[in-house]
Amino acid sequence: MLKLSRSVSVLQPSLTLALTAKAKAMKAEGIDVVSFGAGEPDFDTPDFIKAVAIEDIQKGVTKYTAERGGPDVLKAVCATLKRDYKLEYKPDQIVVSNGGKHSLWNIMFALINPGDEVIIPAPYWLTYPEQVNACGGVSVIVNCPPEAGFKITPAQLRAAITPKTKAFILNSPSNPTGAVYSKEELLALGAVLKENPHVALVSDDLYQKLVYAPAEFHSLPAMMPELLDRSIIVNGLSKAYSMTGWRLGWAAGPKDFMDACSNLQGHSTSNVVSFTQRAAAVALMDNEEFMKPWIATFDKRRKMLVDGLNSIPGVKCDPPPMGAFYVFPDVSATYGTKINGKELTNSLKFAEIFLEEARVALVPGKAFGEDRCIRMSYATSEKVIEEGLKRMAQYLK
Ligand SMILES: Cc1ncc(COP(=O)(O)O)c(C=O)c1O
């Protein structure tokens, strides 16, 4: 019999997989399921980006490239860091990987020794603790409830730091809450990091471009250059460029550390797909005009969903999300009530019952470390949002 390694046996089975599979099966049977599960924009990748990849395939750009990425894409990432972060990075401080998820994987592997602690504010993107645990690290989860705006406070961060702390993961705008940290909030967290030089900062900025006024994106390492020698910035093209399937993310950090990530990647996946690299470079260097209507559309849907949810008894969207494309309403006031005889007892039951009874697909907050909430994505049409709200109101009236 094959015995699984410790690394994979600690991985949690996805809480959402069974529900997603059930929603899919119901759809396949012709049942009109209204889905709020999407983790990717519902827009197509812009044609000018696709054209570059097509041209490169035809030109024969179909061979291995340098492990960390070819010169075009590395140069474009450096230019992006200069434009968006006002930071000077050299190509040898960048590694381009198969999505931000892969960048994070390289980083965790390069950072963590068994027993090292990594501080993760909850609600969190569910991949963080899995990666930390698989590397033999200890995920130190810090609870940041809706009442605290889903944000970690400097006092909480300070209290969570021990001599074993290796890193702190910061994700703003956040998946799943849409919380966006202000400049002042980031600087206050940065001050705690300054007191603790042994703690690395991993700044996951995947949703950087998807921020709604009056909120603004700010980067802690960009505001505190003293932290740059232990900060790693992670970003990518999946969300803002609607390129999830292309699998292209990047990380920037101190040269030695990024060399180690490149070496690691060289022994696992090697370079990202050759003919996506120049297309990504062209995307990054674009003036981003195409993004403006997308952001306006997301913002309109966000308001629609937040207002609609807040008008349903027992559902509270407070604070409203200010970034990404998710709302994370607190539905715990409905726990203990029944829908067609089935009791809503927690977020898993809530999602299961809403799928079965109302044919609405939601993601239980427990998957992200907050059982009072559910996650709903507005990377879907206004029509779907309207119908979903109607069904939720009907079943929770
Ligand atoms: C917070 C966060 N970070 C990173 C990622 C990784 O995205 P990708 O691997 O597509 O770049 C995601 C994707 O859902 C995410 O939500």
The ligand as an ORCA input file, in Angstrom:
! r2SCAN-3c Opt
* xyz 0 1
  C      -5.771     36.251     -2.681
  C      -5.297     35.471     -3.853
  N      -3.973     35.354     -4.056
  C      -3.483     34.666     -5.086
  C      -4.333     34.051     -5.989
  C      -3.675     33.284     -7.103
  O      -4.163     33.553     -8.355
  P      -3.394     33.016     -9.645
  O      -2.658     31.797     -9.257
  O      -4.462     32.754    -10.643
  O      -2.453     34.119    -10.057
  C      -5.707     34.122     -5.818
  C      -6.646     33.414     -6.712
  O      -7.800     33.185     -6.441
  C      -6.211     34.860     -4.719
  O      -7.513     34.987     -4.513
*
